[in-house]
Amino acid sequence: MPLVDYVRTAGLPSVSVEHWTGGDAREHTSSMGTHAHDFLVLFYVETGDGVLRVDGEDWALSAGDAFVIAPGAVITPRHSGQGEAWAVFFPADAVDPTAPASLVSWRTHPLLSPFIGGLRGGGQRFRVPPDDRPTWSRHLTDLDAELTSRRDGYADATRAHLTLLLVRLGRLQVDLPGDPGVEPLLAAVFDVVENRYHEPISLRDVAEAVGLTTGHLTTVVGRRTGRTVQQWITERRMREARRVLADTDLTVDEIAHRVGYREAGYFVRRFRAAHGVTPAAWRRAGR
């Protein structure tokens, strides 16, 4: 299986934009065959619908969906539907020229956190609220215009538009794979996680809250989402920890208690396992 490298050109920013209408996206992806990238991909559906297959998982996308693909994820061409869509391709150092760009080190950059930990591999889907969609379209149009026109200062403008898109991406809620909507049981599970992640809750606590045995709950959630209940709790805690690290000056000990960990040392170990760096290093990188 080919690994597609990002082709760099001296003097040009390492960002590329594709804009598709109608069936153009299908023709483009089909010509490449099954492949993987060594760079990051942000895909946005402006109108219409379609299907992407990433790491063996089919994702049905519709208007307002933002979809991210991590480096190394396996992409298999599928029917891409009709409508208007955008794709932004970039290595990690396009966001921060001082950042390493390897397949491992990109995970430590705060702006790239939405690309970490896809539900079933290297892909994740986010829903852009209707009120925010014109802003997304404007950023993508302006980004494309800067790369096309190459007016004075366009490299800085390109990086600025990309940064704003990634900031907006980081504020979105991750969506589940499969058909639109979440079945009632999963919705109940996620409600418990959302309302109690800041407590020291366990699988047993969630199972009792939704009226199931731990074994049944583990099986259902695993089959539907590709994650365990504890992984969902950890993901929600890590998301809040990243936000608090970026937006406040709370100590690591205070943040640990705020996101449901009794011991700061355990929180630090969990954070490092998820992101490759300590909370303090993450905060320094973001600032």
DOVOMAR-188994 format. One record per residue (C-alpha): residue in one letter; x, y, z. Coordinates in steps of 0.001 Angstrom, whole numbers, plus 524288, in hexadecimal, padded with zeros to 5 digits. Each point is the difference from the previous one (the first is absolute). Layout:
# DOVOMAR-188994
aXYZ/...
This chain:
# DOVOMAR-188994
m800008000080000/p805EA80D3A7FC28/l802E880A6680A23/v7FDC680D4F7F9C1/d809F780A3F80412/y7FD0180E6F80097/v806F7806757F494/r806BB80C5B804A0/t8041780B5B7F766/a80ABE8094180433/g7FAB780D3A80415/l7F1BF7FBA48007D/p7F8047FCEB80C2C/s7FD927F1738020B/v7F13D800E37FECF/s7F78B7FB437F4BB/v7F17B801C57FDA4/e7F6ED7F82D7F742/h7F240804B07FCEB/w7F6A17F6577F9CC/t7F277801717FA3B/g7F7647F5337FAA3/g8072A7F31A7FE63/d80DCB8058A7FECE/a8042B7FAB880D43/r7FC437F2307FC27/e8083A800857F3A3/h80BA28058F80781/t800077F5D380AE3/s7FD1A7F4777F716/s80BFB802F77F7D2/m808C37FEAE80BFA/g7FB577F2B8804CD/t801A97FB9E80E1F/h80A9A808348064E/a804A7806FC80C43/h8055A80DB880257/d80BA3804A5807D4/f7F8D880CE680273/l7F340804BE80603/v7F333801CF7F8AC/l7F457808808038C/f7F4097FD0C7F7B8/y7F3C68088180052/v7F2F67FD657F943/e7F98E80CBC7FC21/t7F43A7FA397F8E7/g7FB637F2797FC38/d8048E7F313805AE/g809787F4F37FDCD/v807AC7F4BA805F8/l80E297FED48044D/r806987F34880402/v80B1C801F6809AF/d806E57F4A6806C4/g7F5397F6D27FB90/e7F4EC8085580585/d7F5AF806077F723/w7FC3C80DD9803CB/a7F389805EB7FA81/l8024D80EA47FEDB/s7F62880AC17FD75/a7FF7780ED47FF72/g8068B8061980BCE/d808E07F467802FB/a80E5D8028D8029B/f808227F39B7FF10/v80E3F7FE91803F2/i8098E7F5977FB7C/a80C617FD79807B9/p80D2D7FCCD7F9D6/g8014A7F1967FCE4/a7F1637FD4F7FEFE/v7FC2E7F70D7F4B4/i7F699806597F65F/t7F82C7F7927F69C/p7F894806CA7F4E7/r7F1417FF1580127/h7F480806B47F98D/s801E880E2E8040D/g7F250804AF7FCCE/q7FBDC80CFE7FA5C/g8014F80DCA80518/e80ACB8095B803B7/a80B6A7FC55808B8/w80D5C804EF80436/a80C747F9428043F/v80BCF8064680667/f80CCD7F8547FFF3/f80B78803F08088B/p80B647FA7B807E3/a80174803DF80E44/d80A4480A407FD4F/a7F656807C27F7BC/v7F95E803B880CC5/d80C888029980757/p80CAE800287F81A/t807B07FD2C80C6F/a7F86B7F37C802D9/p805767F2B07FC04/a7F8227F9BA7F52A/s8018F7F17C80288/l7F45D7F6DE800F0/v801D77FF9B80ECD/s8037580DDC803E4/w7F475806B17F93B/r7F77A7FAAA80AF3/t8063380935809D8/h7FB3680C7C7F973/p7F3CB8058E806AB/l7F997804937F359/l800C57F23E7FA85/s7F9557F93380B6C/p7F3587FD5C7F832/f807F37F6C77F769/i803BC7F77880BAB/g7F8E27F38580327/g7F6307FD777F551/l7F4907F76D80428/r804517F4A17F786/g80D41803F97FB1E/g8047E80C767F9B4/g7F32E806D47FCD5/q7F6A58085B807EB/r7F3BA807547FC48/f7FB8C80CEF805C1/r7F3488075D7FDF7/v800D980E767FCE0/p7F40D8075280553/p7F7CB806627F540/d8030180DB3804F0/d80EAF7FD717FECA/r7FFE07FA337F253/p800DD80CF17F891/t80C5680336807C0/w806077F2DD7FC8D/s7FCED802227F1A4/r805BC80DA780082/h80CBA7FB5F80644/l8017D7F52B7F5F5/t7FD118092F7F4AC/d8099C80A1B8051C/l80A5C7F59980269/d7FE8D7FB1D7F21A/a8009180DF47FABC/e80C8D802FD8076B/l806AA7F3CF7FAC0/t7FB60802EC7F22D/s802E180E957FF46/r80CC27FFF8807E9/r7FEF980E578034F/d809928067680949/g7FF2A7F9B080D58/y7F8467F45D7FB21/a8085D7F62480772/d7FC918067680CF0/a7F1C1801497FBD7/t7FFBC7F18D7FC4F/r805117FC0380D53/a7F63B80916806A1/h7F4437FA427F8D6/l804A97F222802C3/t801CE8034980E5F/l7F258805C4800FB/l7FA2C7F3E87F9A9/l8071C7F738809A5/v7FBA68085C80B7B/r7F1E87FEE07FB71/l801D07F16C7FDF0/g804DA7FE6F80DEF/r7F37C8061980532/l7F72F7F60A7F972/q7FA837F398805F0/v804527F3077FA49/d7F52A7F8797F924/l7FDBC7F15F80005/p8026B7F7087F459/g7F4E17FA127F859/d7F2D0805B37FCE8/p7FC5380DAC804A9/g7FA808002F80DAA/v8037B7F84080C14/e7F77C7F4EE804EE/p7F97D8024A80D45/l808F17F6FA807D4/l80C5E806617FAF8/a7FA0B80D6080209/a7FD527FC5080E32/v80DF87FB42801B8/f805AC80C7F7FA77/d7F6EA808278086E/v805657F93180C12/v80DF6802137FB67/e7FD7880E4B7FCDD/n7F973802C980D01/r8095D7F86C808A7/y80D637FF667F960/h8050C8099880A38/e7FD037F5D980A77/p807EF7F38780277/i7F5E67F7C27F8BB/s802397F21B7FB5C/l7FA0A7F6817F647/r7F7727FAB580AFF/d7FACB80D9F802F1/v7FC1B8022D7F1D1/a7F9EB7F2767FEFC/e7F7BF8026180C18/a7FBB280D3F7FAC7/v7FACA7FA117F354/g7FACB7F37680626/l8091D7F5F77F9D9/t80A3A7F671804A8/t80E27803FF7FDDE/g802077F4D77F66C/h7F41E8035F7F7AB/l8037F80E6F7FFDA/t80E0C7FD1E7FC28/t7FB877F7747F4AA/v7F5F4809AA7FACF/v808A780C12800BC/g80BB57F8BD7FA6B/r7F86C7FADB7F44E/r7F95480D037FD2F/t80B828094B801A9/g80CA37F8397FFFE/r803668052F80D95/t7FDC37FBB080DEB/v7F8218080C809A1/q80C798032380774/q80661804C97F389/w7F480809267FDCD/i8014C8051D80DE5/t80E8E8021B7FE06/e7FDD1806B57F2D9/r7F6608098180619/r8093C802C880B58/m80B618024B7F6D3/r7F8008094F7F7A9/e7FC8A8080F80BE3/a80E067FF78804DA/r804FB805487F307/r7F62980B1480096/v8036D803B380DFA/l80E987FF537FD54/a7FE488095D7F4A0/d7F6688097080649/t80401800CD80E58/d80BAD8004D80917/l7FAE17F556808FD/t80A597F6DF80556/v801197F2017FB45/d7FAFD7FB6280D2E/e7F408808CE7FEE0/i7FD697FB807F21A/a801327F1B680403/h7F5518019A80A32/r7F7D28081F7F69E/v7FFA27F51D7F5DE/g7FD747F4C480968/y80D427FAEE80463/r802FB7FEEB80E82/e80EC57FFFC7FDE7/a80767809AB7F795/g80A867F5E57FD26/y7F62F7F6A57F9FD/f7FA2680B117F805/v80D7C803827FAC9/r802747F1DD7FC0C/r7F2E87FF1A7F912/f8024C80CE37F909/r80D9C7FBF07FBA1/a7FACD7F2F77FB10/a7F5AC807067F7E4/h8083380B497FAC6/g80E427FC3180118/v8035280B8B808DF/t7FCE08047280DCD/p7F52F809E4802C0/a80A3E80A5080311/a806ED7FDA47F303/w7F2F9800B57F8D6/r7FD2080D208065F/r80D6F805597FC64/a7FE6D7FB897F1E0/g7F2DB806AA7FF09/r8055580CE0804EB/
